[in-house]
Amino acid sequence: MSAYNRRFYVLLLLKYYIFKLKLMKKLKIDPITLSKLKDLFLIIILWIISARIVVMIFFLGSGKAFTDFATQPKALALLTRDLINVSLSGFIIGLITGLNELFVIPKKFKNKPVLYIFVAKTLVYLVSMTIASLVTIYIYECYYKNKSFLEYLFFIRRHFFSGTYLNIFSVGLLISIVVNLILFIRNKIGKGLLIPLLFGMYYNPRNEDRIFIFIDLKSSVEIAEKLEPKKYSKFLQDCFNDLEDIVIRHKGIIYQFVGDECVITWKIKKKTEFNNPIRLFFAFQKLLLSKKQYYNKNYGLIPAFKGAINSGIVSTAEVGGDLKSEIAFHGDVLNTTARIIELCKTYKEDLLVTSQFLNRNAQIDNNIDISLKGDTLLRGKNVKQRVYAIKKIEENI
């Protein structure tokens, strides 16, 4: 890799972290919008890097070596010019496709057939490719070759009906598939877990200090019997779709779904807000109540969930093999949380927390009421666990 490219990627990473810090610390942006903006920035960077890699492959495939660029200033100048041009194209395509992927398609094509979404994305890609071509060709023809605007228009007409444009479109389509595949995999395994998985950071188990909240559907057996299997699955889809934005807003990561249960986690850092799991649970309750008409109309019931919160050291490791691999958390923290959520029915409480979690929360929100439920010997345990119930003081959550 040339010194120019090394500087480029270093600057790109620096700009990413500066961008992230400014958005998170200085700009007061809704967390959901902030998450989408970071995703947009990621899409743009992936497009720029992919386009530059294609150009480098093309130059090397033409028989040139890295030594040629060091010894031949003209070759280096041509490569630099092409890298700048494709970076601009990657930025334009990434910006247009990213905006549509994140802000338009999820709203306009929600619950639409995959074919509809595919056609919509293809049209967006065609538009973005066209705009990127118009801009970069204008720069190339009018700036580098000093051609007139009429000559540029004549060249454009030929370009869009040429084999070159078809080749560029094919390469761009391949890049689009790669970018979307990366985003798809990241969303499937959870944000914040893709990079550690790719770089094998958890190939050897490591200890991490984490918070976990288990959120489980109440009366799940009765609801499953009332609704047919397909409708019950759609019911759970709606519930967990409603939960998604709340998780982003409270800076959590969805670890896994287990039947009608969702497990959410936070990695504990210096400035970790220990109230986030509590706020998340009550925000979810509030949202479900606000949508009671929708759930009554479609399912004849209003969903209600119970929760349990715990924190402590867990072992984080990459598990699986060639067929399937994922990052998993192991330890007594999760086992205890799973046992505590079973006590919600016994104590007739919606949210229970452990003393381990509560003792670390230095500043509980003023509108939270805490009551000791007792020291309980949990199933499969030899030592009693102190459990507390958490309630909202206000009637309107």
RODO-2510 file (C-alpha; in nm, 4 decimals, decimal comma):
residues 397
     n   res          X          Y          Z
     1     m     0,0000     0,0000     0,0000
     2     s     0,1408     0,3388    -0,1013
     3     a     0,2093     0,6154     0,1484
     4     y    -0,0727     0,8155    -0,0128
     5     n    -0,3249     0,5363     0,0468
     6     r    -0,2050     0,4812     0,4025
     7     r    -0,2575     0,8506     0,4761
     8     f    -0,6000     0,8345     0,3134
     9     y    -0,7261     0,5457     0,5273
    10     v    -0,5762     0,6895     0,8450
    11     l    -0,7459     1,0237     0,7773
    12     l    -1,0706     0,8435     0,6957
    13     l    -1,0678     0,6630     1,0311
    14     l    -0,9772     0,9823     1,2173
    15     k    -1,2622     1,1685     1,0489
    16     y    -1,5001     0,8863     1,1452
    17     y    -1,4115     0,9039     1,5151
    18     i    -1,4168     1,2852     1,5151
    19     f    -1,7582     1,2725     1,3499
    20     k    -1,8809     1,0207     1,6065
    21     l    -1,7527     1,2213     1,9036
    22     k    -1,9003     1,5475     1,7782
    23     l    -2,2392     1,3915     1,7207
    24     m    -2,2512     1,2096     2,0517
    25     k    -2,1083     1,4775     2,2786
    26     k    -2,1830     1,8145     2,1205
    27     l    -2,4884     1,7812     1,8992
    28     k    -2,8202     1,7105     2,0634
    29     i    -2,9518     1,4544     1,8167
    30     d    -3,2130     1,1920     1,8858
    31     p    -3,0285     0,8601     1,9492
    32     i    -3,2255     0,6828     1,6753
    33     t    -3,1369     0,9506     1,4205
    34     l    -2,7783     0,9463     1,5472
    35     s    -2,7621     0,5693     1,4962
    36     k    -2,8887     0,6062     1,1399
    37     l    -2,6408     0,8858     1,0675
    38     k    -2,3553     0,6650     1,1858
    39     d    -2,4882     0,3863     0,9635
    40     l    -2,5013     0,6338     0,6734
    41     f    -2,1413     0,7334     0,7372
    42     l    -2,0440     0,3656     0,7447
    43     i    -2,2192     0,3011     0,4111
    44     i    -2,0382     0,5951     0,2498
    45     i    -1,6993     0,4775     0,3808
    46     l    -1,7651     0,1209     0,2586
    47     w    -1,8502     0,2538    -0,0876
    48     i    -1,5403     0,4750    -0,1031
    49     i    -1,3053     0,2001     0,0140
    50     s    -1,4624    -0,0602    -0,2184
    51     a    -1,4400     0,1723    -0,5201
    52     r    -1,0742     0,2505    -0,4475
    53     i    -0,9936    -0,1206    -0,4109
    54     v    -1,1503    -0,1867    -0,7538
    55     v    -0,9340     0,0869    -0,9103
    56     m    -0,6194    -0,0564    -0,7496
    57     i    -0,7086    -0,4049    -0,8779
    58     f    -0,7657    -0,2619    -1,2263
    59     f    -0,4273    -0,0867    -1,2295
    60     l    -0,2438    -0,3921    -1,1007
    61     g    -0,4327    -0,6109    -1,3484
    62     s    -0,3104    -0,3915    -1,6308
    63     g     0,0445    -0,5105    -1,5581
    64     k     0,1593    -0,2187    -1,3469
    65     a     0,3369    -0,2735    -1,0173
    66     f     0,3660    -0,0522    -0,7106
    67     t     0,7241     0,0259    -0,8148
    68     d     0,5932     0,1829    -1,1363
    69     f     0,4035     0,4450    -0,9377
    70     a     0,7148     0,5257    -0,7354
    71     t     0,9402     0,5608    -1,0412
    72     q     0,6941     0,7101    -1,2911
    73     p     0,5375     1,0381    -1,1704
    74     k     0,2860     1,0364    -1,4571
    75     a     0,1543     0,6904    -1,3616
    76     l     0,1219     0,7987    -0,9992
    77     a    -0,0598     1,1166    -1,1035
    78     l    -0,3068     0,9167    -1,3135
    79     l    -0,3676     0,6709    -1,0305
    80     t    -0,4157     0,9526    -0,7794
    81     r    -0,6627     1,1247    -1,0133
    82     d    -0,8625     0,8056    -1,0621
    83     l    -0,8656     0,7362    -0,6881
    84     i    -1,0013     1,0848    -0,6222
    85     n    -1,2674     1,0417    -0,8913
    86     v    -1,3882     0,7043    -0,7641
    87     s    -1,3849     0,8369    -0,4072
    88     l    -1,6215     1,1120    -0,5182
    89     s    -1,8381     0,8566    -0,6996
    90     g    -1,8387     0,6319    -0,3937
    91     f    -1,9397     0,9255    -0,1743
    92     i    -2,2307     1,0212    -0,4025
    93     i    -2,3588     0,6646    -0,4451
    94     g    -2,3129     0,5872    -0,0754
    95     l    -2,4944     0,9058     0,0252
    96     i    -2,7951     0,8534    -0,2027
    97     t    -2,8332     0,4793    -0,1454
    98     g    -2,7645     0,5162     0,2277
    99     l    -3,0294     0,7855     0,2732
   100     n    -3,2844     0,5674     0,0976
   101     e    -3,1791     0,2485     0,2786
   102     l    -3,2035     0,4096     0,6206
   103     f    -3,4722     0,6782     0,5967
   104     v    -3,7002     0,6067     0,2984
   105     i    -3,7289     0,2339     0,2223
   106     p    -3,7934     0,1213     0,5862
   107     k    -4,0952     0,3565     0,6010
   108     k    -4,2332     0,3301     0,2476
   109     f    -4,1798    -0,0426     0,2019
   110     k    -4,2352    -0,1771     0,5523
   111     n    -4,3935    -0,5247     0,5399
   112     k    -4,3791    -0,5206     0,1586
   113     p    -4,2748    -0,8264    -0,0467
   114     v    -3,9021    -0,8701    -0,1036
   115     l    -3,9530    -0,8186    -0,4793
   116     y    -4,0922    -0,4674    -0,4186
   117     i    -3,7962    -0,3767    -0,2014
   118     f    -3,5520    -0,5186    -0,4577
   119     v    -3,7052    -0,3138    -0,7417
   120     a    -3,7009     0,0014    -0,5261
   121     k    -3,3361    -0,0479    -0,4310
   122     t    -3,2409    -0,1167    -0,7940
   123     l    -3,4052     0,2077    -0,9087
   124     v    -3,2308     0,4025    -0,6341
   125     y    -2,9011     0,2441    -0,7328
   126     l    -2,9552     0,3365    -1,1001
   127     v    -3,0277     0,6973    -1,0056
   128     s    -2,7230     0,7194    -0,7797
   129     m    -2,4982     0,5605    -1,0452
   130     t    -2,6266     0,8065    -1,3030
   131     i    -2,5672     1,1099    -1,0813
   132     a    -2,2208     0,9862    -0,9823
   133     s    -2,1333     0,9296    -1,3491
   134     l    -2,2534     1,2753    -1,4501
   135     v    -2,0462     1,4450    -1,1805
   136     t    -1,7246     1,2465    -1,2209
   137     i    -1,7312     1,2557    -1,6018
   138     y    -1,7859     1,6304    -1,5889
   139     i    -1,4801     1,6709    -1,3674
   140     y    -1,2753     1,4391    -1,5906
   141     e    -1,3782     1,5912    -1,9247
   142     c    -1,4144     1,9576    -1,8345
   143     y    -1,1553     1,9969    -1,5602
   144     y    -0,8779     1,7588    -1,6631
   145     k    -0,9265     1,7737    -2,0429
   146     n    -1,0591     2,1324    -2,0660
   147     k    -1,3514     2,0326    -2,2900
   148     s    -1,6582     2,2502    -2,3374
   149     f    -1,9949     2,1773    -2,1810
   150     l    -2,1386     2,0782    -2,5222
   151     e    -1,8566     1,8295    -2,5734
   152     y    -1,9295     1,6961    -2,2257
   153     l    -2,2988     1,6451    -2,3124
   154     f    -2,2028     1,4649    -2,6333
   155     f    -1,9677     1,2374    -2,4416
   156     i    -2,2346     1,1656    -2,1799
   157     r    -2,4781     1,0528    -2,4472
   158     r    -2,2243     0,8071    -2,5843
   159     h    -2,1138     0,6969    -2,2381
   160     f    -2,4559     0,5773    -2,1193
   161     f    -2,4917     0,3525    -2,4247
   162     s    -2,1408     0,2159    -2,4155
   163     g    -1,9962    -0,1096    -2,2888
   164     t    -1,7841     0,0915    -2,0447
   165     y    -2,0906     0,2132    -1,8580
   166     l    -2,2258    -0,1425    -1,8477
   167     n    -1,8964    -0,2628    -1,6977
   168     i    -1,8948     0,0209    -1,4435
   169     f    -2,2570    -0,0560    -1,3559
   170     s    -2,1728    -0,4258    -1,3081
   171     v    -1,8805    -0,3448    -1,0792
   172     g    -2,0965    -0,0976    -0,8878
   173     l    -2,3688    -0,3600    -0,8501
   174     l    -2,1113    -0,6005    -0,7065
   175     i    -1,9963    -0,3349    -0,4583
   176     s    -2,3602    -0,2692    -0,3654
   177     i    -2,4129    -0,6400    -0,2930
   178     v    -2,0991    -0,6501    -0,0754
   179     v    -2,1964    -0,3357     0,1197
   180     n    -2,5506    -0,4604     0,1800
   181     l    -2,4207    -0,8038     0,2783
   182     i    -2,1911    -0,6490     0,5403
   183     l    -2,4791    -0,4433     0,6813
   184     f    -2,7104    -0,7469     0,6746
   185     i    -2,4614    -0,9620     0,8671
   186     r    -2,3994    -0,6830     1,1178
   187     n    -2,7709    -0,6378     1,1825
   188     k    -2,8207    -1,0123     1,2215
   189     i    -2,5460    -1,0621     1,4795
   190     g    -2,6012    -0,7278     1,6517
   191     k    -2,4463    -0,3831     1,6263
   192     g    -2,1178    -0,3602     1,8073
   193     l    -2,0423    -0,7312     1,7649
   194     l    -1,9441    -0,7524     1,3942
   195     i    -1,5943    -0,6016     1,4246
   196     p    -1,4953    -0,8237     1,7219
   197     l    -1,6248    -1,1259     1,5296
   198     l    -1,4382    -1,0368     1,2084
   199     f    -1,1078    -0,9717     1,3850
   200     g    -1,1355    -1,2739     1,6134
   201     m    -1,1220    -1,0620     1,9277
   202     y    -1,3207    -1,3244     2,1181
   203     y    -1,1565    -1,6325     1,9706
   204     n    -0,9977    -1,6710     2,3129
   205     p    -1,2590    -1,6069     2,5869
   206     r    -1,2219    -1,2782     2,7733
   207     n    -1,3934    -1,1392     3,0813
   208     e    -1,6217    -0,8374     3,0435
   209     d    -1,8243    -0,6335     3,2889
   210     r    -2,1804    -0,6119     3,1531
   211     i    -2,5413    -0,5323     3,2354
   212     f    -2,8166    -0,7627     3,1154
   213     i    -3,1909    -0,7235     3,1054
   214     f    -3,4197    -1,0134     3,0173
   215     i    -3,7598    -0,9053     2,8826
   216     d    -4,0171    -1,1848     2,8655
   217     l    -4,3777    -1,1928     2,7446
   218     k    -4,6341    -1,2465     3,0198
   219     s    -4,8928    -1,5241     2,9803
   220     s    -4,7127    -1,6473     2,6698
   221     v    -4,8675    -1,9951     2,6823
   222     e    -5,2235    -1,8569     2,7018
   223     i    -5,1552    -1,6106     2,4195
   224     a    -4,9980    -1,8819     2,2018
   225     e    -5,3083    -2,0997     2,2547
   226     k    -5,5400    -1,8109     2,1687
   227     l    -5,3562    -1,7122     1,8509
   228     e    -5,2731    -1,9535     1,5717
   229     p    -4,8949    -2,0136     1,5281
   230     k    -4,8552    -1,7793     1,2320
   231     k    -5,0466    -1,4996     1,4017
   232     y    -4,8570    -1,5537     1,7267
   233     s    -4,5283    -1,5157     1,5389
   234     k    -4,6571    -1,1933     1,3788
   235     f    -4,7613    -1,0734     1,7249
   236     l    -4,4086    -1,1275     1,8591
   237     q    -4,2654    -0,9564     1,5498
   238     d    -4,4717    -0,6474     1,6216
   239     c    -4,3717    -0,6425     1,9876
   240     f    -4,0002    -0,6760     1,9225
   241     n    -4,0118    -0,4295     1,6313
   242     d    -4,1558    -0,1777     1,8767
   243     l    -3,8730    -0,2607     2,1166
   244     e    -3,5978    -0,1984     1,8609
   245     d    -3,6028     0,1835     1,8589
   246     i    -3,6222     0,1893     2,2387
   247     v    -3,3064    -0,0245     2,2603
   248     i    -3,1226     0,2196     2,0315
   249     r    -3,2508     0,5167     2,2307
   250     h    -3,1143     0,3670     2,5523
   251     k    -2,7818     0,2594     2,3966
   252     g    -2,8293    -0,1128     2,4427
   253     i    -2,7379    -0,4043     2,2167
   254     i    -2,9840    -0,6847     2,1471
   255     y    -2,7905    -1,0001     2,2303
   256     q    -3,0492    -1,2575     2,1304
   257     f    -3,4143    -1,3517     2,1023
   258     v    -3,5142    -1,6741     2,2747
   259     g    -3,8728    -1,7571     2,1838
   260     d    -4,0827    -1,4824     2,3399
   261     e    -3,7884    -1,3412     2,5361
   262     c    -3,5368    -1,0731     2,4415
   263     v    -3,1942    -1,0336     2,6030
   264     i    -3,0342    -0,6869     2,5910
   265     t    -2,6868    -0,5972     2,7131
   266     w    -2,4636    -0,2979     2,7901
   267     k    -2,0851    -0,3087     2,8262
   268     i    -1,9963    -0,1257     3,1478
   269     k    -1,7584     0,1664     3,0997
   270     k    -1,6639     0,4678     3,3103
   271     k    -1,9648     0,6725     3,2026
   272     t    -2,2171     0,3906     3,1719
   273     e    -2,5666     0,5078     3,2659
   274     f    -2,6988     0,2341     3,4950
   275     n    -3,0515     0,3735     3,4716
   276     n    -3,0748     0,2907     3,1003
   277     p    -3,2029    -0,0675     3,1484
   278     i    -3,4728     0,0558     3,3893
   279     r    -3,5730     0,3403     3,1586
   280     l    -3,5794     0,1019     2,8638
   281     f    -3,8216    -0,1348     3,0349
   282     f    -4,0700     0,1354     3,1337
   283     a    -4,0388     0,3080     2,7959
   284     f    -4,1329    -0,0236     2,6349
   285     q    -4,4325    -0,0552     2,8661
   286     k    -4,5408     0,2967     2,7782
   287     l    -4,5123     0,2341     2,4042
   288     l    -4,7162    -0,0860     2,4194
   289     l    -4,9915     0,0915     2,6156
   290     s    -4,9947     0,3752     2,3617
   291     k    -5,0526     0,1153     2,0874
   292     k    -5,3228    -0,0789     2,2710
   293     q    -5,5808    -0,0004     2,0017
   294     y    -5,3558    -0,1523     1,7348
   295     y    -5,2909    -0,4692     1,9365
   296     n    -5,6562    -0,5042     2,0375
   297     k    -5,7704    -0,4634     1,6796
   298     n    -5,5204    -0,7102     1,5327
   299     y    -5,4800    -0,9649     1,8130
   300     g    -5,7606    -0,9035     2,0632
   301     l    -5,5179    -0,8381     2,3512
   302     i    -5,2604    -0,5925     2,4854
   303     p    -4,9095    -0,7362     2,5296
   304     a    -4,7437    -0,7111     2,8698
   305     f    -4,3854    -0,8002     2,9547
   306     k    -4,1881    -0,8765     3,2690
   307     g    -3,8200    -0,8063     3,3170
   308     a    -3,5115    -0,8846     3,5234
   309     i    -3,1852    -0,6883     3,5450
   310     n    -2,8450    -0,8023     3,6655
   311     s    -2,4818    -0,7023     3,6165
   312     g    -2,1347    -0,8451     3,6662
   313     i    -1,8452    -1,0245     3,5024
   314     v    -1,9237    -1,2606     3,2147
   315     s    -1,7020    -1,4603     2,9829
   316     t    -1,7353    -1,3462     2,6227
   317     a    -1,6296    -1,5903     2,3526
   318     e    -1,6783    -1,6762     1,9892
   319     v    -1,8605    -2,0071     1,9716
   320     g    -1,9485    -2,2303     1,6804
   321     g    -1,7613    -2,3519     1,3765
   322     d    -1,7767    -2,3454     0,9984
   323     l    -2,1540    -2,3873     0,9825
   324     k    -2,2394    -2,1062     1,2260
   325     s    -2,0398    -1,8743     1,4470
   326     e    -2,1460    -1,6069     1,6923
   327     i    -2,0339    -1,4189     2,0009
   328     a    -2,1854    -1,5592     2,3206
   329     f    -2,1846    -1,4570     2,6860
   330     h    -2,1451    -1,7124     2,9631
   331     g    -2,1505    -1,6920     3,3386
   332     d    -2,3513    -1,6828     3,6565
   333     v    -2,4795    -1,3318     3,5763
   334     l    -2,7007    -1,4657     3,2970
   335     n    -2,8062    -1,7739     3,4920
   336     t    -2,9124    -1,5592     3,7868
   337     t    -3,1051    -1,3175     3,5638
   338     a    -3,2896    -1,6081     3,4012
   339     r    -3,3893    -1,7405     3,7450
   340     i    -3,4997    -1,3995     3,8738
   341     i    -3,7381    -1,3331     3,5875
   342     e    -3,9242    -1,6486     3,6933
   343     l    -3,9955    -1,4782     4,0282
   344     c    -4,1932    -1,1925     3,8676
   345     k    -4,5061    -1,4091     3,8760
   346     t    -4,4378    -1,5179     4,2359
   347     y    -4,3936    -1,1617     4,3607
   348     k    -4,6544    -1,0199     4,1180
   349     e    -4,4028    -0,7628     3,9931
   350     d    -4,3162    -0,6460     3,6429
   351     l    -3,9476    -0,5690     3,6979
   352     l    -3,7007    -0,7281     3,9386
   353     v    -3,3336    -0,6407     3,9863
   354     t    -3,0459    -0,7918     4,1803
   355     s    -2,8595    -0,6267     4,4658
   356     q    -2,5414    -0,6522     4,2558
   357     f    -2,6912    -0,4226     3,9927
   358     l    -2,8654    -0,1894     4,2372
   359     n    -2,5528    -0,1330     4,4489
   360     r    -2,3651    -0,0076     4,1429
   361     n    -2,6339     0,2422     4,0437
   362     a    -2,5136     0,5524     4,2241
   363     q    -2,8068     0,7745     4,1268
   364     i    -3,1512     0,6205     4,0809
   365     d    -3,4067     0,8320     3,8953
   366     n    -3,6346     1,0265     4,1314
   367     n    -3,9511     0,8728     3,9878
   368     i    -3,8382     0,5180     4,0680
   369     d    -3,9634     0,3255     4,3708
   370     i    -3,7495     0,0407     4,5040
   371     s    -3,8778    -0,2272     4,7383
   372     l    -3,6929    -0,5237     4,8844
   373     k    -3,8629    -0,8539     4,8030
   374     g    -3,6300    -1,0658     5,0139
   375     d    -3,3359    -1,3038     5,0029
   376     t    -3,4395    -1,5924     4,7809
   377     l    -3,2776    -1,9261     4,7125
   378     l    -3,2975    -1,9439     4,3343
   379     r    -3,3492    -2,2674     4,1482
   380     g    -3,0186    -2,4523     4,1099
   381     k    -2,8343    -2,2167     4,3497
   382     n    -2,6764    -2,2780     4,6885
   383     v    -2,6556    -1,9127     4,7990
   384     k    -2,9546    -1,6844     4,8505
   385     q    -2,9970    -1,3892     4,6160
   386     r    -3,1301    -1,0518     4,7331
   387     v    -3,3993    -0,9300     4,4954
   388     y    -3,5654    -0,5874     4,4606
   389     a    -3,8746    -0,4736     4,2721
   390     i    -3,8641    -0,1572     4,0635
   391     k    -4,1738     0,0521     3,9940
   392     k    -4,2529     0,3865     3,8375
   393     i    -4,4005     0,6299     4,0895
   394     e    -4,5952     0,8208     3,8251
   395     e    -4,9179     0,6718     3,7040
   396     n    -4,8495     0,7766     3,3467
   397     i    -4,5267     0,6028     3,2581
***
